[in-house]
């Protein structure tokens, strides 16, 4: 059994624990535990500290709590050490080749997906910036529509669909031949999409509906298409342009691009050359709120084995892991 311990020595570290995280692993039949202290960048101190002879979380907690200045919050880990879920970003730890069990396959696949997604999002931002040269994202213009908005809405929503399919496939979800938002909505909770809040960086004095952009805040898996206004607009415009041309509005277009941007962050995080340059783009979004991974959600390598990819779903569509929740 593994346990998470949070010790409040560094108040600026993870919000849930307000402290340094210790990772413990039972490593022999005698009830011994190995305790590793993790720095904020996710690296373990070397050598690890061995704590022997404690057969339960309670006795281990008592020993750690007895150390000077250490108050301990202890919780059973929901998954074994050394596991990560592809395309589910957890801030606080960076995947690298030295920590992956199969770095050639796993890391290259993730890097390729991140690179291609970042290129697609950059092109969406290019088109959005071009639109802003003619139509200001002011509240009086939110309902403005036209061919340029329609084309960008279609592209952005298509990128969202591609990201959803890639993420679900990477996580082991059994996708049907023609997936829809019914399947895409399963990603809302694991990726914590509704917790992201953005603003347009170049328009700090903006007011109205685009002051705070949260493209997934209203997403209800029971109404998977209709509860996403920008995606519903995309769906209507795609199938009948003439009758639904007014749905290709500035507001829906901005939210669709924001949705693609959030999918990029939720899968791969903000650090790294593939996405970092987007922060200085002329149509950039500034992230004003984002999920903070709890101790039980973070990825930490097993010292001997490294990180191995693990599915989030079984072949029958049931959850394979309780470390993250799903709709």
C-alpha positions as CSV (number, residue, x, y, z in Angstrom):
1,X,0.0,0.0,0.0
2,X,1.2,3.5,-0.7
3,X,0.4,6.7,1.2
4,X,0.6,10.4,0.5
5,X,1.8,12.6,3.3
6,X,1.7,16.4,3.3
7,X,4.0,18.3,5.6
8,X,3.5,22.1,5.8
9,X,7.1,23.3,5.6
10,X,6.7,25.2,2.3
11,X,3.4,27.2,2.4
12,X,3.6,28.2,-1.3
13,X,3.7,24.6,-2.4
14,X,0.5,22.7,-3.5
15,X,-2.7,24.4,-2.3
16,X,-4.3,21.2,-1.1
17,X,-1.5,20.5,1.4
18,X,0.3,23.8,1.7
19,X,3.5,21.9,2.2
20,X,6.1,19.5,0.9
21,X,4.8,16.1,-0.2
22,X,6.4,12.9,1.0
23,X,5.8,9.8,-1.0
24,X,5.9,6.5,0.9
25,X,6.0,3.0,-0.6
26,X,5.8,-0.3,1.3
27,X,8.7,-2.2,-0.1
28,X,8.9,-5.5,1.8
29,X,6.7,-8.0,3.5
30,X,7.9,-6.9,6.9
31,X,5.8,-3.8,6.8
32,X,8.7,-1.4,6.0
33,X,8.0,1.8,4.2
34,X,10.3,3.9,2.1
35,X,9.7,7.7,2.5
36,X,10.8,10.1,-0.3
37,X,10.7,13.8,0.1
38,X,9.7,15.6,-3.1
39,X,10.8,19.1,-4.0
40,X,8.4,21.5,-5.8
41,X,9.8,20.4,-9.2
42,X,8.8,16.8,-8.5
43,X,12.4,15.4,-8.0
44,X,13.2,13.1,-5.1
45,X,16.0,13.9,-2.7
46,X,18.8,11.5,-3.1
47,X,19.4,9.3,-1.2
48,X,15.8,8.5,0.0
49,X,15.1,8.4,3.7
50,X,14.2,4.8,4.8
51,X,11.7,4.4,7.7
52,X,11.5,0.7,8.8
53,X,9.2,-1.3,11.0
54,X,5.9,0.5,10.6
55,X,3.0,-1.8,9.5
56,X,0.2,0.8,9.2
57,X,-0.5,4.3,8.1
58,X,-1.4,5.2,11.7
59,X,2.0,4.2,13.2
60,X,3.9,5.7,10.3
61,X,1.9,8.9,10.8
62,X,2.7,8.9,14.5
63,X,6.5,8.6,13.8
64,X,6.5,11.3,11.2
65,X,4.4,13.6,13.3
66,X,6.8,13.2,16.2
67,X,9.5,14.9,14.1
68,X,10.1,18.5,15.2
69,X,7.8,21.0,13.5
70,X,6.0,18.4,11.3
71,X,2.2,18.2,11.3
72,X,1.2,15.4,9.0
73,X,-1.8,14.9,6.8
74,X,-1.8,11.3,5.5
75,X,-4.0,9.7,2.8
76,X,-3.9,6.3,1.0
77,X,-2.7,6.7,-2.6
78,X,-5.4,5.8,-5.2
79,X,-2.9,4.3,-7.6
80,X,0.5,2.5,-7.4
81,X,3.7,4.6,-7.7
82,X,5.1,5.1,-11.2
83,X,1.9,5.6,-13.1
84,X,0.9,8.4,-15.4
85,X,-2.1,8.9,-17.7
86,X,-1.2,10.2,-21.2
87,X,-2.7,13.5,-22.1
88,X,-3.9,14.3,-18.6
89,X,-1.8,17.2,-17.4
90,X,-1.0,17.4,-13.7
91,X,0.9,20.6,-12.8
92,X,3.8,20.2,-10.4
93,X,5.6,17.4,-12.3
94,X,7.2,17.3,-15.8
95,X,7.5,14.0,-17.7
96,X,11.0,13.5,-18.9
97,X,12.8,10.6,-20.6
98,X,14.7,9.6,-17.5
99,X,11.4,8.9,-15.7
100,X,9.6,7.0,-18.3
101,X,9.6,3.2,-18.6
102,X,9.5,3.4,-22.4
103,X,10.8,6.8,-23.1
104,X,11.3,6.3,-26.9
105,X,7.7,5.4,-27.5
106,X,5.8,7.3,-24.8
107,X,7.7,10.6,-24.8
108,X,7.9,10.9,-28.5
109,X,4.2,10.2,-28.9
110,X,3.4,12.9,-26.3
111,X,5.8,15.4,-27.8
112,X,4.4,14.8,-31.3
113,X,0.8,15.3,-30.1
114,X,1.8,18.4,-28.1
115,X,3.7,19.9,-31.1
116,X,0.9,19.3,-33.6
117,X,-1.7,20.6,-31.2
118,X,0.3,23.8,-30.5
119,X,0.8,24.5,-34.2
120,X,-3.0,24.1,-34.7
121,X,-3.8,26.5,-31.8
122,X,-1.2,29.0,-33.0
123,X,-2.9,29.1,-36.4
124,X,-6.2,29.6,-34.8
125,X,-4.8,32.6,-32.8
126,X,-3.3,34.0,-36.1
127,X,-6.8,34.0,-37.6
128,X,-8.4,35.4,-34.5
129,X,-5.8,38.2,-34.5
130,X,-6.6,39.0,-38.1
131,X,-10.3,39.3,-37.2
132,X,-9.6,41.6,-34.4
133,X,-7.9,44.0,-36.9
134,X,-11.4,44.6,-38.3
135,X,-13.8,43.8,-35.5
136,X,-13.0,44.8,-31.9
137,X,-14.0,42.3,-29.2
138,X,-16.2,44.9,-27.6
139,X,-19.6,43.9,-26.1
140,X,-21.5,45.7,-28.9
141,X,-19.9,43.5,-31.4
142,X,-20.5,40.1,-29.8
143,X,-23.3,39.2,-32.2
144,X,-21.5,40.2,-35.3
145,X,-21.3,37.4,-37.8
146,X,-19.8,36.6,-41.2
147,X,-17.8,34.3,-43.4
148,X,-14.5,34.9,-41.5
149,X,-16.1,34.1,-38.2
150,X,-17.8,31.0,-39.7
151,X,-14.5,29.6,-41.1
152,X,-12.6,30.1,-37.8
153,X,-15.5,28.7,-35.7
154,X,-15.4,25.5,-37.9
155,X,-11.6,25.2,-37.6
156,X,-11.5,25.8,-33.8
157,X,-14.3,23.4,-33.0
158,X,-12.8,20.8,-35.3
159,X,-9.5,21.1,-33.4
160,X,-11.4,20.6,-30.1
161,X,-12.9,17.4,-31.6
162,X,-9.5,16.2,-32.7
163,X,-8.0,16.9,-29.2
164,X,-10.9,15.0,-27.5
165,X,-10.4,12.0,-29.8
166,X,-6.7,11.9,-29.2
167,X,-7.0,12.3,-25.4
168,X,-9.7,9.6,-25.1
169,X,-7.8,7.2,-27.4
170,X,-4.6,7.8,-25.4
171,X,-6.5,7.0,-22.2
172,X,-7.9,3.8,-23.4
173,X,-11.5,4.9,-23.9
174,X,-13.3,2.6,-26.5
175,X,-14.3,5.2,-29.1
176,X,-17.2,4.4,-31.4
177,X,-16.7,4.8,-35.2
178,X,-18.5,8.2,-35.1
179,X,-17.8,9.8,-31.7
180,X,-19.7,12.8,-30.5
181,X,-19.9,15.1,-27.5
182,X,-21.5,12.3,-25.6
183,X,-18.0,10.7,-25.5
184,X,-16.1,14.0,-25.4
185,X,-17.9,15.0,-22.2
186,X,-16.2,12.1,-20.4
187,X,-13.0,14.3,-20.4
188,X,-14.6,17.2,-18.5
189,X,-13.8,15.9,-15.0
190,X,-10.4,14.2,-15.6
191,X,-9.1,17.2,-17.4
192,X,-11.0,19.6,-15.1
193,X,-11.9,21.7,-18.1
194,X,-14.6,23.8,-16.4
195,X,-12.0,25.2,-13.9
196,X,-10.1,27.2,-16.6
197,X,-10.7,30.9,-16.9
198,X,-9.1,33.1,-19.6
199,X,-9.0,36.7,-20.7
200,X,-7.8,38.3,-23.9
201,X,-4.3,39.6,-23.0
202,X,-4.4,42.6,-25.4
203,X,-7.7,43.8,-24.1
204,X,-7.3,44.3,-20.3
205,X,-10.1,46.9,-20.1
206,X,-12.7,44.8,-21.8
207,X,-16.0,44.4,-20.2
208,X,-19.1,42.3,-20.8
209,X,-19.2,38.6,-21.8
210,X,-15.6,38.3,-22.8
211,X,-14.1,39.7,-19.6
212,X,-13.7,36.2,-18.3
213,X,-13.8,33.4,-20.9
214,X,-14.6,29.9,-19.6
215,X,-15.5,27.8,-22.6
216,X,-16.4,24.7,-20.6
217,X,-18.1,26.3,-17.5
218,X,-21.6,25.4,-18.7
219,X,-20.8,21.9,-20.1
220,X,-23.4,19.4,-18.8
221,X,-22.7,15.8,-19.9
222,X,-26.5,15.2,-19.9
223,X,-26.8,17.9,-22.6
224,X,-23.4,17.4,-24.1
225,X,-23.9,19.5,-27.2
226,X,-26.6,22.0,-26.3
227,X,-24.8,23.0,-23.1
228,X,-21.8,24.3,-25.0
229,X,-23.2,27.3,-26.9
230,X,-20.1,27.7,-29.1
231,X,-20.0,24.0,-30.0
232,X,-23.8,23.9,-30.6
233,X,-23.3,26.9,-32.9
234,X,-20.6,25.1,-34.8
235,X,-22.8,22.0,-35.2
236,X,-25.7,24.0,-36.5
237,X,-23.6,26.1,-38.9
238,X,-21.8,23.0,-40.2
239,X,-25.0,21.3,-41.2
240,X,-27.0,24.3,-42.4
241,X,-25.0,27.4,-43.1
242,X,-27.9,29.4,-44.6
243,X,-30.3,28.9,-41.8
244,X,-27.8,29.3,-39.0
245,X,-25.4,31.9,-40.3
246,X,-26.0,34.3,-37.4
247,X,-24.7,31.6,-35.0
248,X,-21.2,32.1,-36.4
249,X,-20.8,35.2,-34.2
250,X,-17.8,36.9,-32.7
251,X,-18.7,35.6,-29.2
252,X,-19.0,32.0,-30.3
253,X,-15.9,32.2,-32.4
254,X,-13.7,33.6,-29.5
255,X,-15.1,30.9,-27.2
256,X,-14.4,28.1,-29.7
257,X,-10.7,29.3,-30.0
258,X,-10.5,29.5,-26.2
259,X,-11.9,25.9,-26.0
260,X,-9.1,24.6,-28.3
261,X,-6.6,26.6,-26.2
262,X,-7.8,25.1,-23.0
263,X,-7.7,21.6,-24.4
264,X,-4.0,22.2,-25.2
265,X,-3.3,23.3,-21.7
266,X,-5.3,20.6,-20.0
267,X,-3.5,17.8,-22.0
268,X,0.1,19.1,-22.0
269,X,0.4,22.0,-19.7
270,X,1.8,25.5,-20.4
271,X,5.6,24.9,-20.0
272,X,7.7,23.8,-22.9
273,X,8.8,25.3,-26.2
274,X,5.9,23.8,-28.1
275,X,3.4,26.1,-26.3
276,X,5.3,28.7,-24.4
277,X,5.5,31.1,-27.4
278,X,1.8,31.3,-27.5
279,X,1.8,33.5,-24.4
280,X,3.2,36.4,-26.5
281,X,0.9,35.9,-29.4
282,X,-0.9,39.1,-30.5
283,X,-4.3,37.3,-29.8
284,X,-3.0,35.5,-26.7
285,X,-5.1,34.4,-23.8
286,X,-4.0,34.9,-20.3
287,X,-4.9,32.2,-17.9
288,X,-6.6,33.7,-14.8
289,X,-7.6,30.5,-13.2
290,X,-6.7,26.8,-13.7
291,X,-6.9,23.5,-11.9
292,X,-4.4,22.8,-9.1
293,X,-3.5,19.1,-8.8
294,X,-4.1,17.6,-5.4
295,X,-1.5,15.3,-3.8
296,X,-3.4,12.3,-4.9
297,X,-3.5,13.3,-8.5
298,X,0.2,14.0,-9.1
299,X,2.5,11.8,-11.0
300,X,5.6,10.6,-9.2
301,X,8.1,8.0,-10.6
302,X,8.9,4.7,-9.0
303,X,12.6,4.9,-8.3
304,X,13.4,1.5,-9.7
305,X,10.9,1.3,-12.6
306,X,10.2,4.8,-13.8
307,X,6.8,6.0,-15.0
308,X,4.6,3.7,-17.0
309,X,1.5,4.8,-18.9
310,X,-1.8,3.5,-17.5
311,X,-5.3,3.6,-19.1
312,X,-8.0,5.7,-17.4
313,X,-10.7,3.5,-19.0
314,X,-11.1,-0.2,-19.5
315,X,-12.1,-1.7,-22.8
316,X,-15.7,-1.9,-21.7
317,X,-15.8,1.9,-21.0
318,X,-15.7,1.5,-17.2
319,X,-13.1,3.6,-15.2
320,X,-9.9,1.7,-14.6
321,X,-8.5,4.1,-12.0
322,X,-9.9,6.1,-9.1
323,X,-7.1,8.7,-9.1
324,X,-9.2,11.0,-11.2
325,X,-12.9,11.2,-11.5
326,X,-14.9,11.1,-14.7
327,X,-18.4,12.1,-15.8
